[in-house]
Each structure stands twice: as C-alpha cells, then as structure tokens.
Amino acid sequence: ADRVGSLHRLAASWPGMLSIAFLSAAFERDVGLGVRLLHLDGRPPPLPARLALTVVRNEGYTSPHNRFPFNMLRNRAVAGCEAGAVLVVDVDFVLYAGRAGDSVQGALRREPSPSP
C-alpha cells in the first residue's frame, strides 16, 4: 500500500497492460476491495481497465527479518499477465513516454524474424 503513488506514476508513463501483485496482510478485506486497493486519495490509477491485479496473502513472508518476497511477487504478476511479451519492472520505475516509449511499444509489436 505504501507504493500506490509509485504505481500511479508508472501507470501514467506506460500505455500498455500492467499486471500487479499486491502483498496483503489483510487478505479477505483486500480481495473484497479489488482494484480499489490501488486508489490514491480516492482516485483510481490511470486507465484502470488495463490492470491485472493479483492479491497475495502475506503468510509470514516478511518475518522474522523483514525480507520482502520480490521474486515470488514478480512471478505471480507475470502469471497474471495475458500479454505475449512481458517487461518486468519495479513499481518505482517511470518509463519515458517520449520516443523511447514508442520504440519499446514498436519492438513489442514486431513479428519475430524468420529463421534462416
């Protein structure tokens, strides 16, 4: 929940699908909230229809040494993504929306090169 602001910045910088894994200490409540978990000051993230959310029950992952389960959450987010190509980024990334962003989108749309 402390990174929802970062998610809003990322969502504003990327026009494609986003698959999110949310580590929850209050699983039943958070599943009931659904995408509302990602609201910031009552506002949904930009273009919320393109978000895929997986709520993951925190089963002591951060105890006893406050370790955060980055790999498990990444794998759950990738599993929840229906896209043909996946770019894995941390929620703190902000993608440049100019020409570089256009190049990434163009590269993802290209057909694979035929084999020689």
Contacts in CASP RR format, 6 or more apart in sequence:
PFRMAT RR
TARGET T0000
AUTHOR 0000-0000-0000
METHOD contacts of the structure
MODEL  1
ADRVGSLHRLAASWPGMLSIAFLSAAFERDVGLGVRLLHLDGRPPPLPAR
LALTVVRNEGYTSPHNRFPFNMLRNRAVAGCEAGAVLVVDVDFVLYAGRA
GDSVQGALRREPSPSP
1 37 0 8 1.000
3 91 0 8 1.000
3 92 0 8 1.000
4 37 0 8 1.000
4 38 0 8 1.000
4 39 0 8 1.000
4 40 0 8 1.000
5 40 0 8 1.000
6 91 0 8 1.000
6 92 0 8 1.000
7 20 0 8 1.000
7 38 0 8 1.000
7 45 0 8 1.000
7 91 0 8 1.000
8 40 0 8 1.000
8 43 0 8 1.000
8 45 0 8 1.000
8 46 0 8 1.000
9 94 0 8 1.000
10 18 0 8 1.000
10 89 0 8 1.000
10 91 0 8 1.000
10 92 0 8 1.000
10 93 0 8 1.000
10 94 0 8 1.000
10 95 0 8 1.000
11 18 0 8 1.000
11 45 0 8 1.000
11 46 0 8 1.000
11 47 0 8 1.000
11 51 0 8 1.000
12 46 0 8 1.000
13 94 0 8 1.000
13 95 0 8 1.000
13 96 0 8 1.000
13 97 0 8 1.000
14 95 0 8 1.000
15 47 0 8 1.000
15 97 0 8 1.000
15 105 0 8 1.000
16 50 0 8 1.000
16 105 0 8 1.000
17 50 0 8 1.000
17 51 0 8 1.000
17 52 0 8 1.000
17 81 0 8 1.000
17 82 0 8 1.000
17 83 0 8 1.000
18 50 0 8 1.000
18 51 0 8 1.000
18 52 0 8 1.000
19 51 0 8 1.000
19 52 0 8 1.000
19 54 0 8 1.000
19 77 0 8 1.000
19 78 0 8 1.000
19 80 0 8 1.000
19 81 0 8 1.000
19 83 0 8 1.000
19 86 0 8 1.000
20 38 0 8 1.000
20 51 0 8 1.000
20 52 0 8 1.000
20 53 0 8 1.000
20 54 0 8 1.000
20 77 0 8 1.000
20 91 0 8 1.000
21 54 0 8 1.000
21 56 0 8 1.000
21 73 0 8 1.000
21 74 0 8 1.000
21 76 0 8 1.000
21 77 0 8 1.000
22 30 0 8 1.000
22 37 0 8 1.000
22 38 0 8 1.000
22 53 0 8 1.000
22 54 0 8 1.000
22 55 0 8 1.000
22 56 0 8 1.000
23 56 0 8 1.000
23 58 0 8 1.000
23 61 0 8 1.000
23 62 0 8 1.000
23 68 0 8 1.000
23 69 0 8 1.000
23 73 0 8 1.000
24 30 0 8 1.000
24 31 0 8 1.000
24 55 0 8 1.000
24 56 0 8 1.000
24 57 0 8 1.000
24 58 0 8 1.000
25 58 0 8 1.000
27 55 0 8 1.000
27 57 0 8 1.000
27 58 0 8 1.000
30 37 0 8 1.000
30 55 0 8 1.000
31 55 0 8 1.000
34 53 0 8 1.000
34 55 0 8 1.000
35 44 0 8 1.000
35 48 0 8 1.000
35 51 0 8 1.000
35 53 0 8 1.000
36 44 0 8 1.000
37 53 0 8 1.000
37 55 0 8 1.000
38 44 0 8 1.000
38 45 0 8 1.000
38 48 0 8 1.000
38 51 0 8 1.000
38 53 0 8 1.000
39 45 0 8 1.000
45 51 0 8 1.000
52 80 0 8 1.000
52 81 0 8 1.000
52 82 0 8 1.000
54 76 0 8 1.000
54 77 0 8 1.000
54 79 0 8 1.000
54 80 0 8 1.000
56 72 0 8 1.000
56 73 0 8 1.000
56 76 0 8 1.000
61 67 0 8 1.000
61 68 0 8 1.000
61 69 0 8 1.000
61 72 0 8 1.000
62 68 0 8 1.000
62 69 0 8 1.000
74 88 0 8 1.000
77 88 0 8 1.000
78 86 0 8 1.000
78 88 0 8 1.000
85 108 0 8 1.000
87 104 0 8 1.000
87 108 0 8 1.000
89 95 0 8 1.000
95 101 0 8 1.000
95 104 0 8 1.000
END
